[in-house]
Every structure is written in structure tokens, then in C-alpha cells.
Amino acid sequence: MKVNKENIVRVAVPTNDGINIFPKMLGMAKEMFIYEVKNVKKFRLIEKRTNPYEVTMQHLKTLDVYEFINDCSIIISAHIGKKGIQRLQERGMKLYFKKGNIQEALSDFIKEEGFIINQ
């Protein structure tokens, strides 16, 4: 996992409304919100990226989406296809599946999984 010397990791979250995690396939979201999680205690939104693959249906789309967010170590998403999960994990991404409000999901993620980032 990509953790810098200040113990910061980047988390990508797909969204269409900026409030909730996109409920469908990862690559179909309008935007990817990029958060920094610092010292496994707090998070902040650092970037909003428009997904250039939102309406495309190409073969191996997951790899295109990966290239778009490969500076992140973690993806929090409601749904990723079976082959997409495998492809992302093979490239070192940690995947967490959550639904609903982004802020709540990030808070829950930090509470539940914070110990993994410190390893």
C-alpha cells in the first residue's frame, strides 16, 4: 500500500452527487473523489476527478479506471465486477465495499480498518 512518510494514504470514492457512494459499477460513476487519510484519524477531500470512462463500455475498463486513480491505495465502492476486483487487487489496490453517505463510510472505514494502514 502506498503510504508516504507522513502516514497519509489516498482513498478513491466513486460518486455522482458528491454526497453518496455511487451505487452501481465503479467505472460508471461521474466522478472520483480523492481523499487523504492522515495518521488513520482524519480525512480530507483533496481532489474531484471527472471520470472519462463514465459512459464507455470498453473491454478491460477496470484497467482504464485504475490508471485514472492509481495514485490511490484504497477504493471504497458499492460495487465492482468480479473480474475488476481481481484486476485491481493484482495491482495492489485495497478494496472496501460500502454504501450510502461518503463521510459516514470514510469514518466507518477509519474506525474499522485503521490498523491495516499502520502495518
N, CA, C and O atoms as CSV, one atom per row, in Angstrom:
chain,resi,resn,atom,element,x,y,z
A,1,MET,N,N,0.839,-1.174,0.000
A,1,MET,CA,C,0.000,0.000,0.000
A,1,MET,C,C,0.880,1.233,0.000
A,1,MET,O,O,1.919,1.262,0.660
A,2,LYS,N,N,0.467,2.249,-0.738
A,2,LYS,CA,C,1.228,3.485,-0.837
A,2,LYS,C,C,0.944,4.361,0.384
A,2,LYS,O,O,-0.121,4.969,0.487
A,3,VAL,N,N,1.901,4.419,1.297
A,3,VAL,CA,C,1.802,5.277,2.467
A,3,VAL,C,C,3.026,6.160,2.448
A,3,VAL,O,O,4.149,5.658,2.385
A,4,ASN,N,N,2.832,7.486,2.501
A,4,ASN,CA,C,4.004,8.344,2.472
A,4,ASN,C,C,4.582,8.520,3.871
A,4,ASN,O,O,4.039,7.990,4.841
A,5,LYS,N,N,5.677,9.261,3.977
A,5,LYS,CA,C,6.382,9.370,5.254
A,5,LYS,C,C,5.561,10.071,6.330
A,5,LYS,O,O,5.870,9.946,7.515
A,6,GLU,N,N,4.537,10.794,5.947
A,6,GLU,CA,C,3.668,11.444,6.926
A,6,GLU,C,C,2.485,10.558,7.302
A,6,GLU,O,O,1.541,11.021,7.942
A,7,ASN,N,N,2.533,9.289,6.907
A,7,ASN,CA,C,1.480,8.316,7.194
A,7,ASN,C,C,0.139,8.747,6.576
A,7,ASN,O,O,-0.900,8.733,7.236
A,8,ILE,N,N,0.193,9.124,5.307
A,8,ILE,CA,C,-1.000,9.537,4.568
A,8,ILE,C,C,-1.253,8.538,3.440
A,8,ILE,O,O,-0.338,8.179,2.698
A,9,VAL,N,N,-2.488,8.101,3.321
A,9,VAL,CA,C,-2.891,7.265,2.194
A,9,VAL,C,C,-4.009,7.979,1.439
A,9,VAL,O,O,-4.755,8.777,2.007
A,10,ARG,N,N,-4.104,7.676,0.158
A,10,ARG,CA,C,-5.167,8.249,-0.666
A,10,ARG,C,C,-6.244,7.198,-0.904
A,10,ARG,O,O,-5.968,6.023,-1.145
A,11,VAL,N,N,-7.476,7.672,-0.826
A,11,VAL,CA,C,-8.645,6.821,-0.989
A,11,VAL,C,C,-9.505,7.394,-2.110
A,11,VAL,O,O,-9.822,8.583,-2.105
A,12,ALA,N,N,-9.882,6.553,-3.068
A,12,ALA,CA,C,-10.779,6.957,-4.158
A,12,ALA,C,C,-12.194,6.476,-3.845
A,12,ALA,O,O,-12.403,5.332,-3.442
A,13,VAL,N,N,-13.164,7.380,-4.041
A,13,VAL,CA,C,-14.565,7.050,-3.798
A,13,VAL,C,C,-15.391,7.515,-5.002
A,13,VAL,O,O,-15.397,8.704,-5.320
A,14,PRO,N,N,-16.088,6.592,-5.675
A,14,PRO,CA,C,-16.927,6.984,-6.814
A,14,PRO,C,C,-18.216,7.650,-6.338
A,14,PRO,O,O,-18.823,7.212,-5.361
A,15,THR,N,N,-18.633,8.716,-7.036
A,15,THR,CA,C,-19.863,9.413,-6.664
A,15,THR,C,C,-20.471,10.113,-7.868
A,15,THR,O,O,-19.769,10.481,-8.810
A,16,ASN,N,N,-21.765,10.290,-7.826
A,16,ASN,CA,C,-22.458,11.093,-8.842
A,16,ASN,C,C,-22.982,12.391,-8.245
A,16,ASN,O,O,-23.173,13.372,-8.964
A,17,ASP,N,N,-23.217,12.403,-6.927
A,17,ASP,CA,C,-23.821,13.580,-6.310
A,17,ASP,C,C,-22.907,14.281,-5.307
A,17,ASP,O,O,-23.279,15.316,-4.754
A,18,GLY,N,N,-21.719,13.731,-5.068
A,18,GLY,CA,C,-20.791,14.342,-4.128
A,18,GLY,C,C,-21.114,14.073,-2.671
A,18,GLY,O,O,-20.382,14.503,-1.780
A,19,ILE,N,N,-22.195,13.371,-2.426
A,19,ILE,CA,C,-22.625,13.084,-1.052
A,19,ILE,C,C,-22.590,11.588,-0.763
A,19,ILE,O,O,-22.157,11.158,0.306
A,20,ASN,N,N,-23.052,10.805,-1.734
A,20,ASN,CA,C,-23.172,9.357,-1.548
A,20,ASN,C,C,-22.233,8.593,-2.466
A,20,ASN,O,O,-21.852,9.065,-3.537
A,21,ILE,N,N,-21.873,7.402,-2.016
A,21,ILE,CA,C,-21.074,6.493,-2.838
A,21,ILE,C,C,-21.958,6.039,-3.998
A,21,ILE,O,O,-23.112,5.664,-3.793
A,22,PHE,N,N,-21.419,6.072,-5.206
A,22,PHE,CA,C,-22.158,5.643,-6.384
A,22,PHE,C,C,-22.591,4.188,-6.196
A,22,PHE,O,O,-21.749,3.338,-5.905
A,23,PRO,N,N,-23.902,3.875,-6.357
A,23,PRO,CA,C,-24.394,2.539,-6.022
A,23,PRO,C,C,-24.169,1.462,-7.082
A,23,PRO,O,O,-24.403,0.282,-6.822
A,24,LYS,N,N,-23.720,1.854,-8.268
A,24,LYS,CA,C,-23.548,0.866,-9.342
A,24,LYS,C,C,-22.072,0.562,-9.551
A,24,LYS,O,O,-21.254,0.806,-8.664
A,25,MET,N,N,-21.732,0.035,-10.714
A,25,MET,CA,C,-20.351,-0.352,-11.016
A,25,MET,C,C,-19.400,0.837,-10.912
A,25,MET,O,O,-19.723,1.942,-11.348
A,26,LEU,N,N,-18.247,0.604,-10.340
A,26,LEU,CA,C,-17.228,1.620,-10.092
A,26,LEU,C,C,-16.972,2.524,-11.298
A,26,LEU,O,O,-16.988,3.748,-11.166
A,27,GLY,N,N,-16.740,1.940,-12.455
A,27,GLY,CA,C,-16.353,2.706,-13.630
A,27,GLY,C,C,-17.450,3.545,-14.254
A,27,GLY,O,O,-17.188,4.306,-15.185
A,28,MET,N,N,-18.691,3.421,-13.752
A,28,MET,CA,C,-19.812,4.158,-14.312
A,28,MET,C,C,-20.113,5.458,-13.565
A,28,MET,O,O,-21.018,6.198,-13.953
A,29,ALA,N,N,-19.367,5.740,-12.505
A,29,ALA,CA,C,-19.599,6.961,-11.717
A,29,ALA,C,C,-19.136,8.192,-12.491
A,29,ALA,O,O,-18.197,8.112,-13.283
A,30,LYS,N,N,-19.790,9.330,-12.264
A,30,LYS,CA,C,-19.406,10.586,-12.919
A,30,LYS,C,C,-18.049,11.084,-12.427
A,30,LYS,O,O,-17.235,11.590,-13.200
A,31,GLU,N,N,-17.828,10.927,-11.121
A,31,GLU,CA,C,-16.610,11.469,-10.526
A,31,GLU,C,C,-15.978,10.473,-9.562
A,31,GLU,O,O,-16.625,9.557,-9.054
A,32,MET,N,N,-14.700,10.692,-9.337
A,32,MET,CA,C,-13.981,10.004,-8.279
A,32,MET,C,C,-13.499,11.091,-7.317
A,32,MET,O,O,-12.734,11.978,-7.697
A,33,PHE,N,N,-13.951,11.008,-6.086
A,33,PHE,CA,C,-13.466,11.926,-5.069
A,33,PHE,C,C,-12.230,11.283,-4.448
A,33,PHE,O,O,-12.248,10.110,-4.073
A,34,ILE,N,N,-11.177,12.052,-4.346
A,34,ILE,CA,C,-9.922,11.554,-3.784
A,34,ILE,C,C,-9.747,12.180,-2.399
A,34,ILE,O,O,-9.741,13.401,-2.241
A,35,TYR,N,N,-9.607,11.315,-1.418
A,35,TYR,CA,C,-9.426,11.753,-0.039
A,35,TYR,C,C,-8.041,11.348,0.445
A,35,TYR,O,O,-7.497,10.327,0.025
A,36,GLU,N,N,-7.483,12.156,1.326
A,36,GLU,CA,C,-6.284,11.771,2.057
A,36,GLU,C,C,-6.709,11.396,3.462
A,36,GLU,O,O,-7.438,12.131,4.127
A,37,VAL,N,N,-6.238,10.233,3.903
A,37,VAL,CA,C,-6.455,9.802,5.276
A,37,VAL,C,C,-5.111,9.929,5.966
A,37,VAL,O,O,-4.135,9.288,5.575
A,38,LYS,N,N,-5.067,10.765,7.003
A,38,LYS,CA,C,-3.804,11.065,7.676
A,38,LYS,C,C,-3.787,10.452,9.065
A,38,LYS,O,O,-4.721,10.619,9.849
A,39,ASN,N,N,-2.706,9.739,9.351
A,39,ASN,CA,C,-2.487,9.135,10.669
A,39,ASN,C,C,-3.669,8.293,11.138
A,39,ASN,O,O,-3.905,8.156,12.339
A,40,VAL,N,N,-4.390,7.744,10.209
A,40,VAL,CA,C,-5.533,6.871,10.476
A,40,VAL,C,C,-6.540,7.532,11.419
A,40,VAL,O,O,-7.230,6.847,12.173
A,41,LYS,N,N,-6.621,8.844,11.376
A,41,LYS,CA,C,-7.528,9.541,12.273
A,41,LYS,C,C,-8.471,10.486,11.552
A,41,LYS,O,O,-9.642,10.591,11.915
A,42,LYS,N,N,-7.975,11.171,10.537
A,42,LYS,CA,C,-8.820,12.158,9.876
A,42,LYS,C,C,-8.669,12.066,8.364
A,42,LYS,O,O,-7.658,11.586,7.851
A,43,PHE,N,N,-9.684,12.531,7.674
A,43,PHE,CA,C,-9.662,12.503,6.220
A,43,PHE,C,C,-10.060,13.876,5.691
A,43,PHE,O,O,-10.759,14.647,6.349
A,44,ARG,N,N,-9.584,14.152,4.472
A,44,ARG,CA,C,-9.996,15.402,3.824
A,44,ARG,C,C,-10.039,15.184,2.327
A,44,ARG,O,O,-9.224,14.457,1.760
A,45,LEU,N,N,-11.003,15.825,1.703
A,45,LEU,CA,C,-11.149,15.771,0.253
A,45,LEU,C,C,-10.049,16.628,-0.364
A,45,LEU,O,O,-9.916,17.807,-0.035
A,46,ILE,N,N,-9.262,16.033,-1.260
A,46,ILE,CA,C,-8.175,16.793,-1.888
A,46,ILE,C,C,-8.414,17.040,-3.379
A,46,ILE,O,O,-7.807,17.933,-3.970
A,47,GLU,N,N,-9.309,16.239,-3.987
A,47,GLU,CA,C,-9.496,16.391,-5.423
A,47,GLU,C,C,-10.804,15.743,-5.868
A,47,GLU,O,O,-11.235,14.732,-5.313
A,48,LYS,N,N,-11.425,16.345,-6.880
A,48,LYS,CA,C,-12.603,15.779,-7.536
A,48,LYS,C,C,-12.210,15.539,-8.984
A,48,LYS,O,O,-11.911,16.485,-9.712
A,49,ARG,N,N,-12.208,14.288,-9.403
A,49,ARG,CA,C,-11.809,13.939,-10.759
A,49,ARG,C,C,-13.027,13.496,-11.560
A,49,ARG,O,O,-13.783,12.629,-11.122
A,50,THR,N,N,-13.214,14.089,-12.724
A,50,THR,CA,C,-14.271,13.661,-13.629
A,50,THR,C,C,-13.826,12.366,-14.299
A,50,THR,O,O,-12.733,12.290,-14.858
A,51,ASN,N,N,-14.666,11.371,-14.238
A,51,ASN,CA,C,-14.350,10.055,-14.788
A,51,ASN,C,C,-14.533,10.063,-16.308
A,51,ASN,O,O,-15.663,10.159,-16.788
A,52,PRO,N,N,-13.447,9.964,-17.066
A,52,PRO,CA,C,-13.572,9.969,-18.528
A,52,PRO,C,C,-14.179,8.678,-19.082
A,52,PRO,O,O,-14.480,8.599,-20.273
A,53,TYR,N,N,-14.358,7.680,-18.239
A,53,TYR,CA,C,-14.868,6.376,-18.678
A,53,TYR,C,C,-16.314,6.131,-18.246
A,53,TYR,O,O,-16.816,5.011,-18.348
A,54,GLU,N,N,-16.980,7.179,-17.765
A,54,GLU,CA,C,-18.334,7.045,-17.224
A,54,GLU,C,C,-19.290,6.344,-18.188
A,54,GLU,O,O,-20.051,5.472,-17.767
A,55,VAL,N,N,-19.268,6.700,-19.449
A,55,VAL,CA,C,-20.241,6.145,-20.397
A,55,VAL,C,C,-19.625,5.174,-21.403
A,55,VAL,O,O,-20.299,4.762,-22.347
A,56,THR,N,N,-18.388,4.809,-21.224
A,56,THR,CA,C,-17.747,3.882,-22.156
A,56,THR,C,C,-18.001,2.438,-21.736
A,56,THR,O,O,-18.319,2.163,-20.579
A,57,MET,N,N,-17.860,1.541,-22.670
A,57,MET,CA,C,-18.104,0.118,-22.401
A,57,MET,C,C,-16.974,-0.748,-22.957
A,57,MET,O,O,-17.228,-1.854,-23.435
A,58,GLN,N,N,-15.750,-0.271,-22.904
A,58,GLN,CA,C,-14.638,-0.994,-23.498
A,58,GLN,C,C,-14.245,-2.241,-22.689
A,58,GLN,O,O,-14.548,-2.362,-21.502
A,59,HIS,N,N,-13.570,-3.145,-23.369
A,59,HIS,CA,C,-13.016,-4.337,-22.742
A,59,HIS,C,C,-11.939,-3.905,-21.754
A,59,HIS,O,O,-11.167,-2.991,-22.044
A,60,LEU,N,N,-11.879,-4.541,-20.607
A,60,LEU,CA,C,-10.894,-4.244,-19.559
A,60,LEU,C,C,-11.017,-2.811,-19.028
A,60,LEU,O,O,-10.012,-2.170,-18.722
A,61,LYS,N,N,-12.239,-2.321,-18.922
A,61,LYS,CA,C,-12.482,-0.965,-18.445
A,61,LYS,C,C,-11.870,-0.724,-17.073
A,61,LYS,O,O,-11.415,0.382,-16.782
A,62,THR,N,N,-11.856,-1.742,-16.236
A,62,THR,CA,C,-11.292,-1.593,-14.892
A,62,THR,C,C,-9.849,-1.111,-14.942
A,62,THR,O,O,-9.426,-0.326,-14.093
A,63,LEU,N,N,-9.093,-1.574,-15.928
A,63,LEU,CA,C,-7.692,-1.160,-16.027
A,63,LEU,C,C,-7.578,0.313,-16.406
A,63,LEU,O,O,-6.665,1.002,-15.950
A,64,ASP,N,N,-8.494,0.799,-17.234
A,64,ASP,CA,C,-8.511,2.224,-17.561
A,64,ASP,C,C,-8.845,3.048,-16.318
A,64,ASP,O,O,-8.217,4.073,-16.053
A,65,VAL,N,N,-9.825,2.595,-15.575
A,65,VAL,CA,C,-10.194,3.295,-14.335
A,65,VAL,C,C,-9.017,3.253,-13.364
A,65,VAL,O,O,-8.729,4.250,-12.700
A,66,TYR,N,N,-8.342,2.125,-13.275
A,66,TYR,CA,C,-7.164,2.009,-12.402
A,66,TYR,C,C,-6.118,3.069,-12.761
A,66,TYR,O,O,-5.591,3.740,-11.873
A,67,GLU,N,N,-5.819,3.223,-14.035
A,67,GLU,CA,C,-4.813,4.211,-14.454
A,67,GLU,C,C,-5.227,5.621,-14.048
A,67,GLU,O,O,-4.378,6.474,-13.791
A,68,PHE,N,N,-6.502,5.857,-13.995
A,68,PHE,CA,C,-7.074,7.150,-13.634
A,68,PHE,C,C,-6.929,7.452,-12.135
A,68,PHE,O,O,-6.889,8.616,-11.737
A,69,ILE,N,N,-6.850,6.401,-11.306
A,69,ILE,CA,C,-6.777,6.586,-9.845
A,69,ILE,C,C,-5.606,5.830,-9.217
A,69,ILE,O,O,-5.636,5.540,-8.020
A,70,ASN,N,N,-4.585,5.508,-9.995
A,70,ASN,CA,C,-3.512,4.650,-9.477
A,70,ASN,C,C,-2.595,5.312,-8.450
A,70,ASN,O,O,-1.702,4.658,-7.911
A,71,ASP,N,N,-2.802,6.596,-8.171
A,71,ASP,CA,C,-2.066,7.240,-7.087
A,71,ASP,C,C,-2.731,6.980,-5.736
A,71,ASP,O,O,-2.216,7.388,-4.695
A,72,CYS,N,N,-3.869,6.304,-5.760
A,72,CYS,CA,C,-4.582,5.926,-4.537
A,72,CYS,C,C,-4.223,4.490,-4.167
A,72,CYS,O,O,-3.845,3.691,-5.024
A,73,SER,N,N,-4.347,4.178,-2.889
A,73,SER,CA,C,-4.070,2.825,-2.403
A,73,SER,C,C,-5.339,2.054,-2.106
A,73,SER,O,O,-5.335,0.825,-2.045
A,74,ILE,N,N,-6.433,2.793,-1.921
A,74,ILE,CA,C,-7.677,2.202,-1.447
A,74,ILE,C,C,-8.833,2.730,-2.293
A,74,ILE,O,O,-8.857,3.897,-2.685
A,75,ILE,N,N,-9.779,1.850,-2.560
A,75,ILE,CA,C,-11.035,2.248,-3.202
A,75,ILE,C,C,-12.162,1.839,-2.270
A,75,ILE,O,O,-12.229,0.697,-1.816
A,76,ILE,N,N,-13.045,2.786,-1.993
A,76,ILE,CA,C,-14.278,2.476,-1.268
A,76,ILE,C,C,-15.390,2.595,-2.297
A,76,ILE,O,O,-15.635,3.679,-2.828
A,77,SER,N,N,-16.061,1.494,-2.579
A,77,SER,CA,C,-17.065,1.457,-3.641
A,77,SER,C,C,-18.226,0.568,-3.223
A,77,SER,O,O,-18.066,-0.333,-2.400
A,78,ALA,N,N,-19.391,0.828,-3.795
A,78,ALA,CA,C,-20.552,-0.021,-3.534
A,78,ALA,C,C,-20.482,-1.307,-4.345
A,78,ALA,O,O,-20.915,-2.363,-3.883
A,79,HIS,N,N,-19.929,-1.215,-5.569
A,79,HIS,CA,C,-19.947,-2.393,-6.433
A,79,HIS,C,C,-18.798,-2.348,-7.443
A,79,HIS,O,O,-18.574,-1.336,-8.106
A,80,ILE,N,N,-18.089,-3.449,-7.543
A,80,ILE,CA,C,-17.049,-3.644,-8.553
A,80,ILE,C,C,-17.260,-5.043,-9.103
A,80,ILE,O,O,-17.505,-5.977,-8.340
A,81,GLY,N,N,-17.170,-5.198,-10.409
A,81,GLY,CA,C,-17.361,-6.516,-11.013
A,81,GLY,C,C,-16.323,-7.527,-10.543
A,81,GLY,O,O,-15.236,-7.161,-10.097
A,82,LYS,N,N,-16.672,-8.783,-10.648
A,82,LYS,CA,C,-15.814,-9.871,-10.173
A,82,LYS,C,C,-14.409,-9.820,-10.793
A,82,LYS,O,O,-13.411,-9.922,-10.079
A,83,LYS,N,N,-14.337,-9.666,-12.102
A,83,LYS,CA,C,-13.028,-9.600,-12.764
A,83,LYS,C,C,-12.305,-8.306,-12.406
A,83,LYS,O,O,-11.081,-8.287,-12.277
A,84,GLY,N,N,-13.068,-7.226,-12.248
A,84,GLY,CA,C,-12.484,-5.952,-11.852
A,84,GLY,C,C,-11.831,-6.024,-10.480
A,84,GLY,O,O,-10.754,-5.467,-10.271
A,85,ILE,N,N,-12.481,-6.709,-9.546
A,85,ILE,CA,C,-11.915,-6.892,-8.208
A,85,ILE,C,C,-10.552,-7.555,-8.322
A,85,ILE,O,O,-9.573,-7.094,-7.735
A,86,GLN,N,N,-10.500,-8.629,-9.076
A,86,GLN,CA,C,-9.242,-9.365,-9.238
A,86,GLN,C,C,-8.167,-8.482,-9.867
A,86,GLN,O,O,-7.033,-8.458,-9.390
A,87,ARG,N,N,-8.506,-7.763,-10.921
A,87,ARG,CA,C,-7.525,-6.918,-11.611
A,87,ARG,C,C,-6.990,-5.814,-10.697
A,87,ARG,O,O,-5.794,-5.526,-10.701
A,88,LEU,N,N,-7.869,-5.206,-9.923
A,88,LEU,CA,C,-7.441,-4.134,-9.014
A,88,LEU,C,C,-6.570,-4.674,-7.886
A,88,LEU,O,O,-5.562,-4.066,-7.528
A,89,GLN,N,N,-6.961,-5.816,-7.330
A,89,GLN,CA,C,-6.162,-6.415,-6.251
A,89,GLN,C,C,-4.791,-6.854,-6.753
A,89,GLN,O,O,-3.806,-6.738,-6.023
A,90,GLU,N,N,-4.709,-7.351,-7.970
A,90,GLU,CA,C,-3.423,-7.738,-8.549
A,90,GLU,C,C,-2.484,-6.545,-8.683
A,90,GLU,O,O,-1.264,-6.707,-8.723
A,91,ARG,N,N,-3.054,-5.356,-8.752
A,91,ARG,CA,C,-2.251,-4.133,-8.875
A,91,ARG,C,C,-2.028,-3.450,-7.524
A,91,ARG,O,O,-1.533,-2.325,-7.464
A,92,GLY,N,N,-2.393,-4.133,-6.452
A,92,GLY,CA,C,-2.105,-3.640,-5.115
A,92,GLY,C,C,-3.173,-2.777,-4.462
A,92,GLY,O,O,-2.951,-2.245,-3.374
A,93,MET,N,N,-4.313,-2.629,-5.095
A,93,MET,CA,C,-5.392,-1.835,-4.503
A,93,MET,C,C,-6.064,-2.615,-3.382
A,93,MET,O,O,-6.296,-3.819,-3.498
A,94,LYS,N,N,-6.370,-1.920,-2.306
A,94,LYS,CA,C,-7.201,-2.490,-1.249
A,94,LYS,C,C,-8.623,-2.013,-1.524
A,94,LYS,O,O,-8.854,-0.830,-1.774
A,95,LEU,N,N,-9.550,-2.925,-1.477
A,95,LEU,CA,C,-10.937,-2.625,-1.822
A,95,LEU,C,C,-11.838,-2.786,-0.607
A,95,LEU,O,O,-11.742,-3.769,0.128
A,96,TYR,N,N,-12.707,-1.815,-0.409
A,96,TYR,CA,C,-13.679,-1.858,0.671
A,96,TYR,C,C,-15.038,-1.546,0.071
A,96,TYR,O,O,-15.181,-0.629,-0.738
A,97,PHE,N,N,-16.019,-2.311,0.475
A,97,PHE,CA,C,-17.354,-2.175,-0.090
A,97,PHE,C,C,-18.289,-1.560,0.942
A,97,PHE,O,O,-18.581,-2.148,1.983
A,98,LYS,N,N,-18.741,-0.368,0.618
A,98,LYS,CA,C,-19.643,0.385,1.484
A,98,LYS,C,C,-20.695,1.045,0.611
A,98,LYS,O,O,-20.472,1.289,-0.574
A,99,LYS,N,N,-21.847,1.330,1.210
A,99,LYS,CA,C,-22.923,2.037,0.516
A,99,LYS,C,C,-23.305,3.255,1.332
A,99,LYS,O,O,-23.007,3.344,2.523
A,100,GLY,N,N,-23.974,4.197,0.667
A,100,GLY,CA,C,-24.519,5.340,1.386
A,100,GLY,C,C,-23.602,6.547,1.398
A,100,GLY,O,O,-22.829,6.773,0.468
A,101,ASN,N,N,-23.703,7.317,2.468
A,101,ASN,CA,C,-23.019,8.586,2.624
A,101,ASN,C,C,-21.496,8.415,2.648
A,101,ASN,O,O,-20.968,7.561,3.361
A,102,ILE,N,N,-20.806,9.233,1.866
A,102,ILE,CA,C,-19.339,9.141,1.766
A,102,ILE,C,C,-18.673,9.441,3.104
A,102,ILE,O,O,-17.783,8.708,3.533
A,103,GLN,N,N,-19.097,10.508,3.761
A,103,GLN,CA,C,-18.469,10.909,5.025
A,103,GLN,C,C,-18.619,9.813,6.085
A,103,GLN,O,O,-17.673,9.508,6.810
A,104,GLU,N,N,-19.803,9.234,6.166
A,104,GLU,CA,C,-20.039,8.153,7.128
A,104,GLU,C,C,-19.200,6.927,6.776
A,104,GLU,O,O,-18.636,6.277,7.656
A,105,ALA,N,N,-19.124,6.617,5.484
A,105,ALA,CA,C,-18.333,5.456,5.049
A,105,ALA,C,C,-16.854,5.651,5.373
A,105,ALA,O,O,-16.191,4.715,5.820
A,106,LEU,N,N,-16.333,6.856,5.154
A,106,LEU,CA,C,-14.931,7.127,5.484
A,106,LEU,C,C,-14.697,7.033,6.986
A,106,LEU,O,O,-13.688,6.477,7.421
A,107,SER,N,N,-15.613,7.569,7.782
A,107,SER,CA,C,-15.484,7.478,9.246
A,107,SER,C,C,-15.504,6.023,9.703
A,107,SER,O,O,-14.691,5.611,10.529
A,108,ASP,N,N,-16.440,5.253,9.157
A,108,ASP,CA,C,-16.521,3.825,9.494
A,108,ASP,C,C,-15.254,3.095,9.061
A,108,ASP,O,O,-14.720,2.267,9.798
A,109,PHE,N,N,-14.784,3.410,7.865
A,109,PHE,CA,C,-13.558,2.783,7.350
A,109,PHE,C,C,-12.385,3.025,8.297
A,109,PHE,O,O,-11.639,2.100,8.619
A,110,ILE,N,N,-12.226,4.264,8.739
A,110,ILE,CA,C,-11.119,4.596,9.649
A,110,ILE,C,C,-11.260,3.822,10.955
A,110,ILE,O,O,-10.273,3.294,11.468
A,111,LYS,N,N,-12.457,3.747,11.491
A,111,LYS,CA,C,-12.688,3.019,12.751
A,111,LYS,C,C,-12.430,1.525,12.584
A,111,LYS,O,O,-11.787,0.901,13.428
A,112,GLU,N,N,-12.936,0.956,11.487
A,112,GLU,CA,C,-12.860,-0.493,11.276
A,112,GLU,C,C,-11.509,-0.976,10.788
A,112,GLU,O,O,-11.039,-2.038,11.197
A,113,GLU,N,N,-10.883,-0.203,9.917
A,113,GLU,CA,C,-9.717,-0.697,9.202
A,113,GLU,C,C,-8.436,0.090,9.454
A,113,GLU,O,O,-7.416,-0.185,8.822
A,114,GLY,N,N,-8.464,1.041,10.344
A,114,GLY,CA,C,-7.309,1.882,10.584
A,114,GLY,C,C,-6.032,1.123,10.899
A,114,GLY,O,O,-4.945,1.542,10.503
A,115,PHE,N,N,-6.155,0.017,11.603
A,115,PHE,CA,C,-4.978,-0.751,11.982
A,115,PHE,C,C,-4.242,-1.305,10.775
A,115,PHE,O,O,-3.031,-1.515,10.850
A,116,ILE,N,N,-4.925,-1.549,9.670
A,116,ILE,CA,C,-4.288,-2.105,8.472
A,116,ILE,C,C,-3.314,-1.082,7.849
A,116,ILE,O,O,-2.245,-1.452,7.364
A,117,ILE,N,N,-3.690,0.178,7.870
A,117,ILE,CA,C,-2.854,1.211,7.268
A,117,ILE,C,C,-1.530,1.331,8.019
A,117,ILE,O,O,-0.499,1.609,7.405
A,118,ASN,N,N,-1.542,1.131,9.310
A,118,ASN,CA,C,-0.327,1.285,10.099
A,118,ASN,C,C,0.668,0.146,9.945
A,118,ASN,O,O,1.818,0.284,10.362
A,119,GLN,N,N,0.272,-0.946,9.376
A,119,GLN,CA,C,1.160,-2.109,9.268
A,119,GLN,C,C,2.272,-1.870,8.295
A,119,GLN,O,O,3.109,-2.748,8.086
